[in-house]
């Protein structure tokens, strides 16, 4: 998962989407491990919120969710 990229002195947190979209029964994408609300709201989230979501994704991966 790409996390942060510098772009013209701005920090951009890239989406972890890997184009393998399939939701489980808890609305977690089996590709990127984000919840449906995290996917649909991604563009409006702050850098801090996106970073927190990426942390949750890592935790979900470790828990095999």
CHARMM internal coordinates of N, CA and C (Angstrom, degrees):
IC EDIT
DIST 1 N 1 CA 1.4387
DIST 1 CA 1 C 1.5248
ANGL 1 N 1 CA 1 C 109.68
DIST 1 C 2 N 1.3124
ANGL 1 CA 1 C 2 N 115.40
DIHE 1 N 1 CA 1 C 2 N 127.99
DIST 2 N 2 CA 1.4487
ANGL 1 C 2 N 2 CA 119.35
DIHE 1 CA 1 C 2 N 2 CA 173.04
DIST 2 CA 2 C 1.5120
ANGL 2 N 2 CA 2 C 107.53
DIHE 1 C 2 N 2 CA 2 C -77.55
DIST 2 C 3 N 1.3292
ANGL 2 CA 2 C 3 N 116.39
DIHE 2 N 2 CA 2 C 3 N 139.69
DIST 3 N 3 CA 1.4613
ANGL 2 C 3 N 3 CA 117.23
DIHE 2 CA 2 C 3 N 3 CA -178.20
DIST 3 CA 3 C 1.5151
ANGL 3 N 3 CA 3 C 112.14
DIHE 2 C 3 N 3 CA 3 C -111.74
DIST 3 C 4 N 1.3149
ANGL 3 CA 3 C 4 N 117.18
DIHE 3 N 3 CA 3 C 4 N -60.81
DIST 4 N 4 CA 1.4562
ANGL 3 C 4 N 4 CA 118.01
DIHE 3 CA 3 C 4 N 4 CA -176.84
DIST 4 CA 4 C 1.5189
ANGL 4 N 4 CA 4 C 109.96
DIHE 3 C 4 N 4 CA 4 C -133.00
DIST 4 C 5 N 1.3028
ANGL 4 CA 4 C 5 N 114.63
DIHE 4 N 4 CA 4 C 5 N 142.55
DIST 5 N 5 CA 1.4532
ANGL 4 C 5 N 5 CA 121.50
DIHE 4 CA 4 C 5 N 5 CA 178.94
DIST 5 CA 5 C 1.5114
ANGL 5 N 5 CA 5 C 107.15
DIHE 4 C 5 N 5 CA 5 C -133.83
DIST 5 C 6 N 1.3285
ANGL 5 CA 5 C 6 N 116.62
DIHE 5 N 5 CA 5 C 6 N 135.40
DIST 6 N 6 CA 1.4598
ANGL 5 C 6 N 6 CA 118.59
DIHE 5 CA 5 C 6 N 6 CA 175.51
DIST 6 CA 6 C 1.5159
ANGL 6 N 6 CA 6 C 108.63
DIHE 5 C 6 N 6 CA 6 C -85.45
DIST 6 C 7 N 1.3074
ANGL 6 CA 6 C 7 N 114.91
DIHE 6 N 6 CA 6 C 7 N 134.20
DIST 7 N 7 CA 1.4536
ANGL 6 C 7 N 7 CA 120.68
DIHE 6 CA 6 C 7 N 7 CA -178.89
DIST 7 CA 7 C 1.5178
ANGL 7 N 7 CA 7 C 108.27
DIHE 6 C 7 N 7 CA 7 C -138.76
DIST 7 C 8 N 1.3050
ANGL 7 CA 7 C 8 N 115.84
DIHE 7 N 7 CA 7 C 8 N 106.83
DIST 8 N 8 CA 1.4641
ANGL 7 C 8 N 8 CA 121.01
DIHE 7 CA 7 C 8 N 8 CA 179.14
DIST 8 CA 8 C 1.5244
ANGL 8 N 8 CA 8 C 112.77
DIHE 7 C 8 N 8 CA 8 C 48.98
DIST 8 C 9 N 1.3236
ANGL 8 CA 8 C 9 N 116.80
DIHE 8 N 8 CA 8 C 9 N 52.20
DIST 9 N 9 CA 1.4621
ANGL 8 C 9 N 9 CA 124.55
DIHE 8 CA 8 C 9 N 9 CA 178.60
DIST 9 CA 9 C 1.5260
ANGL 9 N 9 CA 9 C 113.95
DIHE 8 C 9 N 9 CA 9 C 69.63
DIST 9 C 10 N 1.3177
ANGL 9 CA 9 C 10 N 118.39
DIHE 9 N 9 CA 9 C 10 N 1.62
DIST 10 N 10 CA 1.4599
ANGL 9 C 10 N 10 CA 121.81
DIHE 9 CA 9 C 10 N 10 CA 175.68
DIST 10 CA 10 C 1.5248
ANGL 10 N 10 CA 10 C 107.85
DIHE 9 C 10 N 10 CA 10 C -104.35
DIST 10 C 11 N 1.3017
ANGL 10 CA 10 C 11 N 116.14
DIHE 10 N 10 CA 10 C 11 N 146.01
DIST 11 N 11 CA 1.4547
ANGL 10 C 11 N 11 CA 119.98
DIHE 10 CA 10 C 11 N 11 CA 175.36
DIST 11 CA 11 C 1.5161
ANGL 11 N 11 CA 11 C 107.90
DIHE 10 C 11 N 11 CA 11 C -95.98
DIST 11 C 12 N 1.3116
ANGL 11 CA 11 C 12 N 116.00
DIHE 11 N 11 CA 11 C 12 N 127.82
DIST 12 N 12 CA 1.4547
ANGL 11 C 12 N 12 CA 122.38
DIHE 11 CA 11 C 12 N 12 CA 179.72
DIST 12 CA 12 C 1.5201
ANGL 12 N 12 CA 12 C 107.31
DIHE 11 C 12 N 12 CA 12 C -119.10
DIST 12 C 13 N 1.3076
ANGL 12 CA 12 C 13 N 117.50
DIHE 12 N 12 CA 12 C 13 N 127.77
DIST 13 N 13 CA 1.4578
ANGL 12 C 13 N 13 CA 121.79
DIHE 12 CA 12 C 13 N 13 CA 175.79
DIST 13 CA 13 C 1.5226
ANGL 13 N 13 CA 13 C 106.40
DIHE 12 C 13 N 13 CA 13 C -97.21
DIST 13 C 14 N 1.3131
ANGL 13 CA 13 C 14 N 115.60
DIHE 13 N 13 CA 13 C 14 N 112.42
DIST 14 N 14 CA 1.4519
ANGL 13 C 14 N 14 CA 120.17
DIHE 13 CA 13 C 14 N 14 CA -176.60
DIST 14 CA 14 C 1.5247
ANGL 14 N 14 CA 14 C 111.34
DIHE 13 C 14 N 14 CA 14 C -76.77
DIST 14 C 15 N 1.2952
ANGL 14 CA 14 C 15 N 114.78
DIHE 14 N 14 CA 14 C 15 N 150.26
DIST 15 N 15 CA 1.4555
ANGL 14 C 15 N 15 CA 121.22
DIHE 14 CA 14 C 15 N 15 CA 176.60
DIST 15 CA 15 C 1.5285
ANGL 15 N 15 CA 15 C 109.58
DIHE 14 C 15 N 15 CA 15 C -64.14
DIST 15 C 16 N 1.3313
ANGL 15 CA 15 C 16 N 117.61
DIHE 15 N 15 CA 15 C 16 N 140.33
DIST 16 N 16 CA 1.4627
ANGL 15 C 16 N 16 CA 120.33
DIHE 15 CA 15 C 16 N 16 CA 177.89
DIST 16 CA 16 C 1.5287
ANGL 16 N 16 CA 16 C 113.01
DIHE 15 C 16 N 16 CA 16 C -82.61
DIST 16 C 17 N 1.3164
ANGL 16 CA 16 C 17 N 117.57
DIHE 16 N 16 CA 16 C 17 N 6.99
DIST 17 N 17 CA 1.4563
ANGL 16 C 17 N 17 CA 122.17
DIHE 16 CA 16 C 17 N 17 CA -177.33
DIST 17 CA 17 C 1.5314
ANGL 17 N 17 CA 17 C 110.63
DIHE 16 C 17 N 17 CA 17 C -56.37
DIST 17 C 18 N 1.3351
ANGL 17 CA 17 C 18 N 115.42
DIHE 17 N 17 CA 17 C 18 N 132.25
DIST 18 N 18 CA 1.4647
ANGL 17 C 18 N 18 CA 120.45
DIHE 17 CA 17 C 18 N 18 CA 177.35
DIST 18 CA 18 C 1.5308
ANGL 18 N 18 CA 18 C 110.88
DIHE 17 C 18 N 18 CA 18 C -116.01
DIST 18 C 19 N 1.3147
ANGL 18 CA 18 C 19 N 116.67
DIHE 18 N 18 CA 18 C 19 N 15.53
DIST 19 N 19 CA 1.4634
ANGL 18 C 19 N 19 CA 124.03
DIHE 18 CA 18 C 19 N 19 CA 177.75
DIST 19 CA 19 C 1.5268
ANGL 19 N 19 CA 19 C 112.31
DIHE 18 C 19 N 19 CA 19 C 60.38
DIST 19 C 20 N 1.3345
ANGL 19 CA 19 C 20 N 115.79
DIHE 19 N 19 CA 19 C 20 N 35.52
DIST 20 N 20 CA 1.4608
ANGL 19 C 20 N 20 CA 122.31
DIHE 19 CA 19 C 20 N 20 CA 175.14
DIST 20 CA 20 C 1.5257
ANGL 20 N 20 CA 20 C 106.60
DIHE 19 C 20 N 20 CA 20 C -125.22
DIST 20 C 21 N 1.3151
ANGL 20 CA 20 C 21 N 115.31
DIHE 20 N 20 CA 20 C 21 N 63.80
DIST 21 N 21 CA 1.4662
ANGL 20 C 21 N 21 CA 121.53
DIHE 20 CA 20 C 21 N 21 CA -169.81
DIST 21 CA 21 C 1.5253
ANGL 21 N 21 CA 21 C 111.91
DIHE 20 C 21 N 21 CA 21 C -85.35
DIST 21 C 22 N 1.3048
ANGL 21 CA 21 C 22 N 114.53
DIHE 21 N 21 CA 21 C 22 N 116.95
DIST 22 N 22 CA 1.4599
ANGL 21 C 22 N 22 CA 122.12
DIHE 21 CA 21 C 22 N 22 CA 175.52
DIST 22 CA 22 C 1.5181
ANGL 22 N 22 CA 22 C 106.43
DIHE 21 C 22 N 22 CA 22 C -158.11
DIST 22 C 23 N 1.3291
ANGL 22 CA 22 C 23 N 117.01
DIHE 22 N 22 CA 22 C 23 N 120.32
DIST 23 N 23 CA 1.4599
ANGL 22 C 23 N 23 CA 121.04
DIHE 22 CA 22 C 23 N 23 CA -176.84
DIST 23 CA 23 C 1.5190
ANGL 23 N 23 CA 23 C 110.94
DIHE 22 C 23 N 23 CA 23 C -88.87
DIST 23 C 24 N 1.3425
ANGL 23 CA 23 C 24 N 115.78
DIHE 23 N 23 CA 23 C 24 N 141.21
DIST 24 N 24 CA 1.4577
ANGL 23 C 24 N 24 CA 119.87
DIHE 23 CA 23 C 24 N 24 CA 173.52
DIST 24 CA 24 C 1.5276
ANGL 24 N 24 CA 24 C 109.27
DIHE 23 C 24 N 24 CA 24 C -86.54
DIST 24 C 25 N 1.3120
ANGL 24 CA 24 C 25 N 117.46
DIHE 24 N 24 CA 24 C 25 N -172.87
DIST 25 N 25 CA 1.4655
ANGL 24 C 25 N 25 CA 121.52
DIHE 24 CA 24 C 25 N 25 CA -177.10
DIST 25 CA 25 C 1.5219
ANGL 25 N 25 CA 25 C 113.77
DIHE 24 C 25 N 25 CA 25 C -66.56
DIST 25 C 26 N 1.3386
ANGL 25 CA 25 C 26 N 116.84
DIHE 25 N 25 CA 25 C 26 N -14.59
DIST 26 N 26 CA 1.4647
ANGL 25 C 26 N 26 CA 121.69
DIHE 25 CA 25 C 26 N 26 CA 177.98
DIST 26 CA 26 C 1.5275
ANGL 26 N 26 CA 26 C 112.36
DIHE 25 C 26 N 26 CA 26 C -102.53
DIST 26 C 27 N 1.3286
ANGL 26 CA 26 C 27 N 116.87
DIHE 26 N 26 CA 26 C 27 N 14.14
DIST 27 N 27 CA 1.4748
ANGL 26 C 27 N 27 CA 123.38
DIHE 26 CA 26 C 27 N 27 CA -178.32
DIST 27 CA 27 C 1.5157
ANGL 27 N 27 CA 27 C 112.84
DIHE 26 C 27 N 27 CA 27 C 62.04
DIST 27 C 28 N 1.3354
ANGL 27 CA 27 C 28 N 116.96
DIHE 27 N 27 CA 27 C 28 N 33.11
DIST 28 N 28 CA 1.4615
ANGL 27 C 28 N 28 CA 122.42
DIHE 27 CA 27 C 28 N 28 CA 173.87
DIST 28 CA 28 C 1.5183
ANGL 28 N 28 CA 28 C 107.20
DIHE 27 C 28 N 28 CA 28 C -101.65
DIST 28 C 29 N 1.3187
ANGL 28 CA 28 C 29 N 116.95
DIHE 28 N 28 CA 28 C 29 N 129.53
DIST 29 N 29 CA 1.4533
ANGL 28 C 29 N 29 CA 121.47
DIHE 28 CA 28 C 29 N 29 CA 178.70
DIST 29 CA 29 C 1.5274
ANGL 29 N 29 CA 29 C 109.04
DIHE 28 C 29 N 29 CA 29 C -70.65
DIST 29 C 30 N 1.3117
ANGL 29 CA 29 C 30 N 116.63
DIHE 29 N 29 CA 29 C 30 N 130.51
DIST 30 N 30 CA 1.4612
ANGL 29 C 30 N 30 CA 120.92
DIHE 29 CA 29 C 30 N 30 CA 179.83
DIST 30 CA 30 C 1.5269
ANGL 30 N 30 CA 30 C 112.18
DIHE 29 C 30 N 30 CA 30 C -74.95
DIST 30 C 31 N 1.3159
ANGL 30 CA 30 C 31 N 117.41
DIHE 30 N 30 CA 30 C 31 N -13.95
DIST 31 N 31 CA 1.4598
ANGL 30 C 31 N 31 CA 121.22
DIHE 30 CA 30 C 31 N 31 CA 178.65
DIST 31 CA 31 C 1.5226
ANGL 31 N 31 CA 31 C 112.69
DIHE 30 C 31 N 31 CA 31 C -85.28
DIST 31 C 32 N 1.3382
ANGL 31 CA 31 C 32 N 116.85
DIHE 31 N 31 CA 31 C 32 N -55.80
DIST 32 N 32 CA 1.4673
ANGL 31 C 32 N 32 CA 120.74
DIHE 31 CA 31 C 32 N 32 CA -174.84
DIST 32 CA 32 C 1.5255
ANGL 32 N 32 CA 32 C 113.61
DIHE 31 C 32 N 32 CA 32 C -105.61
DIST 32 C 33 N 1.3279
ANGL 32 CA 32 C 33 N 116.28
DIHE 32 N 32 CA 32 C 33 N -10.00
DIST 33 N 33 CA 1.4694
ANGL 32 C 33 N 33 CA 123.45
DIHE 32 CA 32 C 33 N 33 CA 177.89
DIST 33 CA 33 C 1.5268
ANGL 33 N 33 CA 33 C 114.36
DIHE 32 C 33 N 33 CA 33 C 69.13
DIST 33 C 34 N 1.3302
ANGL 33 CA 33 C 34 N 116.07
DIHE 33 N 33 CA 33 C 34 N 22.01
DIST 34 N 34 CA 1.4654
ANGL 33 C 34 N 34 CA 119.53
DIHE 33 CA 33 C 34 N 34 CA 173.14
DIST 34 CA 34 C 1.5172
ANGL 34 N 34 CA 34 C 109.68
DIHE 33 C 34 N 34 CA 34 C -93.65
DIST 34 C 35 N 1.3400
ANGL 34 CA 34 C 35 N 115.79
DIHE 34 N 34 CA 34 C 35 N 151.31
DIST 35 N 35 CA 1.4577
ANGL 34 C 35 N 35 CA 121.87
DIHE 34 CA 34 C 35 N 35 CA 173.52
DIST 35 CA 35 C 1.5236
ANGL 35 N 35 CA 35 C 107.78
DIHE 34 C 35 N 35 CA 35 C -74.30
DIST 35 C 36 N 1.3081
ANGL 35 CA 35 C 36 N 115.94
DIHE 35 N 35 CA 35 C 36 N 155.32
DIST 36 N 36 CA 1.4610
ANGL 35 C 36 N 36 CA 120.89
DIHE 35 CA 35 C 36 N 36 CA -178.85
DIST 36 CA 36 C 1.5277
ANGL 36 N 36 CA 36 C 112.12
DIHE 35 C 36 N 36 CA 36 C -52.94
DIST 36 C 37 N 1.3300
ANGL 36 CA 36 C 37 N 117.81
DIHE 36 N 36 CA 36 C 37 N -41.67
DIST 37 N 37 CA 1.4706
ANGL 36 C 37 N 37 CA 120.12
DIHE 36 CA 36 C 37 N 37 CA 179.43
DIST 37 CA 37 C 1.5280
ANGL 37 N 37 CA 37 C 111.58
DIHE 36 C 37 N 37 CA 37 C -67.68
DIST 37 C 38 N 1.3249
ANGL 37 CA 37 C 38 N 117.12
DIHE 37 N 37 CA 37 C 38 N -29.15
DIST 38 N 38 CA 1.4688
ANGL 37 C 38 N 38 CA 120.54
DIHE 37 CA 37 C 38 N 38 CA 177.53
DIST 38 CA 38 C 1.5234
ANGL 38 N 38 CA 38 C 110.55
DIHE 37 C 38 N 38 CA 38 C -73.18
DIST 38 C 39 N 1.3150
ANGL 38 CA 38 C 39 N 116.12
DIHE 38 N 38 CA 38 C 39 N -32.09
DIST 39 N 39 CA 1.4699
ANGL 38 C 39 N 39 CA 120.84
DIHE 38 CA 38 C 39 N 39 CA 178.10
DIST 39 CA 39 C 1.5256
ANGL 39 N 39 CA 39 C 110.15
DIHE 38 C 39 N 39 CA 39 C -71.74
DIST 39 C 40 N 1.3305
ANGL 39 CA 39 C 40 N 115.81
DIHE 39 N 39 CA 39 C 40 N -51.30
DIST 40 N 40 CA 1.4676
ANGL 39 C 40 N 40 CA 119.63
DIHE 39 CA 39 C 40 N 40 CA -174.87
DIST 40 CA 40 C 1.5232
ANGL 40 N 40 CA 40 C 112.89
DIHE 39 C 40 N 40 CA 40 C -69.58
DIST 40 C 41 N 1.3169
ANGL 40 CA 40 C 41 N 117.88
DIHE 40 N 40 CA 40 C 41 N -26.22
DIST 41 N 41 CA 1.4556
ANGL 40 C 41 N 41 CA 120.48
DIHE 40 CA 40 C 41 N 41 CA -179.29
DIST 41 CA 41 C 1.5098
ANGL 41 N 41 CA 41 C 114.80
DIHE 40 C 41 N 41 CA 41 C -96.71
DIST 41 C 42 N 1.3252
ANGL 41 CA 41 C 42 N 117.75
DIHE 41 N 41 CA 41 C 42 N 0.98
DIST 42 N 42 CA 1.4701
ANGL 41 C 42 N 42 CA 122.39
DIHE 41 CA 41 C 42 N 42 CA -171.11
DIST 42 CA 42 C 1.5283
ANGL 42 N 42 CA 42 C 113.34
DIHE 41 C 42 N 42 CA 42 C -49.90
DIST 42 C 43 N 1.3144
ANGL 42 CA 42 C 43 N 118.02
DIHE 42 N 42 CA 42 C 43 N -49.09
DIST 43 N 43 CA 1.4654
ANGL 42 C 43 N 43 CA 120.93
DIHE 42 CA 42 C 43 N 43 CA -175.18
DIST 43 CA 43 C 1.5278
ANGL 43 N 43 CA 43 C 112.93
DIHE 42 C 43 N 43 CA 43 C -62.74
DIST 43 C 44 N 1.3171
ANGL 43 CA 43 C 44 N 117.96
DIHE 43 N 43 CA 43 C 44 N -26.66
DIST 44 N 44 CA 1.4598
ANGL 43 C 44 N 44 CA 120.91
DIHE 43 CA 43 C 44 N 44 CA -178.22
DIST 44 CA 44 C 1.5159
ANGL 44 N 44 CA 44 C 114.85
DIHE 43 C 44 N 44 CA 44 C -92.40
DIST 44 C 45 N 1.3308
ANGL 44 CA 44 C 45 N 117.15
DIHE 44 N 44 CA 44 C 45 N -6.61
DIST 45 N 45 CA 1.4626
ANGL 44 C 45 N 45 CA 120.25
DIHE 44 CA 44 C 45 N 45 CA -178.02
DIST 45 CA 45 C 1.5254
ANGL 45 N 45 CA 45 C 111.80
DIHE 44 C 45 N 45 CA 45 C -78.37
DIST 45 C 46 N 1.3196
ANGL 45 CA 45 C 46 N 115.71
DIHE 45 N 45 CA 45 C 46 N 149.85
DIST 46 N 46 CA 1.4634
ANGL 45 C 46 N 46 CA 121.40
DIHE 45 CA 45 C 46 N 46 CA 175.82
DIST 46 CA 46 C 1.5323
ANGL 46 N 46 CA 46 C 109.53
DIHE 45 C 46 N 46 CA 46 C -74.63
DIST 46 C 47 N 1.3068
ANGL 46 CA 46 C 47 N 115.96
DIHE 46 N 46 CA 46 C 47 N 169.23
DIST 47 N 47 CA 1.4701
ANGL 46 C 47 N 47 CA 120.86
DIHE 46 CA 46 C 47 N 47 CA 177.19
DIST 47 CA 47 C 1.5231
ANGL 47 N 47 CA 47 C 110.09
DIHE 46 C 47 N 47 CA 47 C -58.71
DIST 47 C 48 N 1.3223
ANGL 47 CA 47 C 48 N 116.55
DIHE 47 N 47 CA 47 C 48 N -41.44
DIST 48 N 48 CA 1.4657
ANGL 47 C 48 N 48 CA 120.43
DIHE 47 CA 47 C 48 N 48 CA -179.79
DIST 48 CA 48 C 1.5313
ANGL 48 N 48 CA 48 C 110.93
DIHE 47 C 48 N 48 CA 48 C -64.50
DIST 48 C 49 N 1.3175
ANGL 48 CA 48 C 49 N 116.65
DIHE 48 N 48 CA 48 C 49 N -41.96
DIST 49 N 49 CA 1.4631
ANGL 48 C 49 N 49 CA 120.37
DIHE 48 CA 48 C 49 N 49 CA 179.19
DIST 49 CA 49 C 1.5315
ANGL 49 N 49 CA 49 C 110.79
DIHE 48 C 49 N 49 CA 49 C -65.48
DIST 49 C 50 N 1.3205
ANGL 49 CA 49 C 50 N 116.66
DIHE 49 N 49 CA 49 C 50 N -42.34
DIST 50 N 50 CA 1.4642
ANGL 49 C 50 N 50 CA 120.50
DIHE 49 CA 49 C 50 N 50 CA 178.88
DIST 50 CA 50 C 1.5269
ANGL 50 N 50 CA 50 C 110.86
DIHE 49 C 50 N 50 CA 50 C -63.76
DIST 50 C 51 N 1.3090
ANGL 50 CA 50 C 51 N 116.53
DIHE 50 N 50 CA 50 C 51 N -41.11
DIST 51 N 51 CA 1.4636
ANGL 50 C 51 N 51 CA 120.59
DIHE 50 CA 50 C 51 N 51 CA 178.14
DIST 51 CA 51 C 1.5271
ANGL 51 N 51 CA 51 C 110.35
DIHE 50 C 51 N 51 CA 51 C -63.16
DIST 51 C 52 N 1.3132
ANGL 51 CA 51 C 52 N 116.95
DIHE 51 N 51 CA 51 C 52 N -40.79
DIST 52 N 52 CA 1.4743
ANGL 51 C 52 N 52 CA 120.90
DIHE 51 CA 51 C 52 N 52 CA 177.77
DIST 52 CA 52 C 1.5278
ANGL 52 N 52 CA 52 C 110.62
DIHE 51 C 52 N 52 CA 52 C -64.12
DIST 52 C 53 N 1.3147
ANGL 52 CA 52 C 53 N 117.41
DIHE 52 N 52 CA 52 C 53 N -39.13
DIST 53 N 53 CA 1.4630
ANGL 52 C 53 N 53 CA 121.10
DIHE 52 CA 52 C 53 N 53 CA 177.99
DIST 53 CA 53 C 1.5196
ANGL 53 N 53 CA 53 C 110.42
DIHE 52 C 53 N 53 CA 53 C -64.17
DIST 53 C 54 N 1.3260
ANGL 53 CA 53 C 54 N 116.71
DIHE 53 N 53 CA 53 C 54 N -42.71
DIST 54 N 54 CA 1.4651
ANGL 53 C 54 N 54 CA 119.93
DIHE 53 CA 53 C 54 N 54 CA 178.87
DIST 54 CA 54 C 1.5283
ANGL 54 N 54 CA 54 C 111.13
DIHE 53 C 54 N 54 CA 54 C -62.67
DIST 54 C 55 N 1.3266
ANGL 54 CA 54 C 55 N 116.56
DIHE 54 N 54 CA 54 C 55 N -35.29
DIST 55 N 55 CA 1.4650
ANGL 54 C 55 N 55 CA 120.82
DIHE 54 CA 54 C 55 N 55 CA 175.68
DIST 55 CA 55 C 1.5271
ANGL 55 N 55 CA 55 C 110.25
DIHE 54 C 55 N 55 CA 55 C -64.42
DIST 55 C 56 N 1.3299
ANGL 55 CA 55 C 56 N 116.62
DIHE 55 N 55 CA 55 C 56 N -43.11
DIST 56 N 56 CA 1.4650
ANGL 55 C 56 N 56 CA 120.94
DIHE 55 CA 55 C 56 N 56 CA 177.17
DIST 56 CA 56 C 1.5290
ANGL 56 N 56 CA 56 C 110.69
DIHE 55 C 56 N 56 CA 56 C -61.52
DIST 56 C 57 N 1.3188
ANGL 56 CA 56 C 57 N 116.70
DIHE 56 N 56 CA 56 C 57 N -39.26
DIST 57 N 57 CA 1.4698
ANGL 56 C 57 N 57 CA 120.79
DIHE 56 CA 56 C 57 N 57 CA 179.12
DIST 57 CA 57 C 1.5265
ANGL 57 N 57 CA 57 C 110.55
DIHE 56 C 57 N 57 CA 57 C -62.09
DIST 57 C 58 N 1.3120
ANGL 57 CA 57 C 58 N 116.59
DIHE 57 N 57 CA 57 C 58 N -41.75
DIST 58 N 58 CA 1.4679
ANGL 57 C 58 N 58 CA 120.54
DIHE 57 CA 57 C 58 N 58 CA 178.18
DIST 58 CA 58 C 1.5231
ANGL 58 N 58 CA 58 C 110.42
DIHE 57 C 58 N 58 CA 58 C -63.28
DIST 58 C 59 N 1.3317
ANGL 58 CA 58 C 59 N 116.49
DIHE 58 N 58 CA 58 C 59 N -41.01
DIST 59 N 59 CA 1.4536
ANGL 58 C 59 N 59 CA 120.76
DIHE 58 CA 58 C 59 N 59 CA 178.39
DIST 59 CA 59 C 1.5258
ANGL 59 N 59 CA 59 C 111.04
DIHE 58 C 59 N 59 CA 59 C -64.59
DIST 59 C 60 N 1.3247
ANGL 59 CA 59 C 60 N 116.16
DIHE 59 N 59 CA 59 C 60 N -41.66
DIST 60 N 60 CA 1.4653
ANGL 59 C 60 N 60 CA 120.30
DIHE 59 CA 59 C 60 N 60 CA 178.13
DIST 60 CA 60 C 1.5253
ANGL 60 N 60 CA 60 C 110.79
DIHE 59 C 60 N 60 CA 60 C -62.35
DIST 60 C 61 N 1.3225
ANGL 60 CA 60 C 61 N 115.39
DIHE 60 N 60 CA 60 C 61 N -39.62
DIST 61 N 61 CA 1.4686
ANGL 60 C 61 N 61 CA 119.38
DIHE 60 CA 60 C 61 N 61 CA 178.97
DIST 61 CA 61 C 1.5300
ANGL 61 N 61 CA 61 C 110.73
DIHE 60 C 61 N 61 CA 61 C -62.59
DIST 61 C 62 N 1.3209
ANGL 61 CA 61 C 62 N 116.20
DIHE 61 N 61 CA 61 C 62 N -43.29
DIST 62 N 62 CA 1.4598
ANGL 61 C 62 N 62 CA 120.62
DIHE 61 CA 61 C 62 N 62 CA 179.45
DIST 62 CA 62 C 1.5279
ANGL 62 N 62 CA 62 C 111.47
DIHE 61 C 62 N 62 CA 62 C -65.03
DIST 62 C 63 N 1.3250
ANGL 62 CA 62 C 63 N 116.58
DIHE 62 N 62 CA 62 C 63 N -30.38
DIST 63 N 63 CA 1.4670
ANGL 62 C 63 N 63 CA 121.51
DIHE 62 CA 62 C 63 N 63 CA -179.84
DIST 63 CA 63 C 1.5283
ANGL 63 N 63 CA 63 C 111.96
DIHE 62 C 63 N 63 CA 63 C -89.53
DIST 63 C 64 N 1.3441
ANGL 63 CA 63 C 64 N 115.43
DIHE 63 N 63 CA 63 C 64 N 1.35
DIST 64 N 64 CA 1.4648
ANGL 63 C 64 N 64 CA 120.94
DIHE 63 CA 63 C 64 N 64 CA -178.79
DIST 64 CA 64 C 1.5252
ANGL 64 N 64 CA 64 C 113.36
DIHE 63 C 64 N 64 CA 64 C 57.07
DIST 64 C 65 N 1.3311
ANGL 64 CA 64 C 65 N 114.47
DIHE 64 N 64 CA 64 C 65 N 43.72
DIST 65 N 65 CA 1.4712
ANGL 64 C 65 N 65 CA 119.63
DIHE 64 CA 64 C 65 N 65 CA 178.55
DIST 65 CA 65 C 1.5149
ANGL 65 N 65 CA 65 C 108.61
DIHE 64 C 65 N 65 CA 65 C -88.06
END
COOR INIT
IC SEED 1 N 1 CA 1 C
IC BUILD
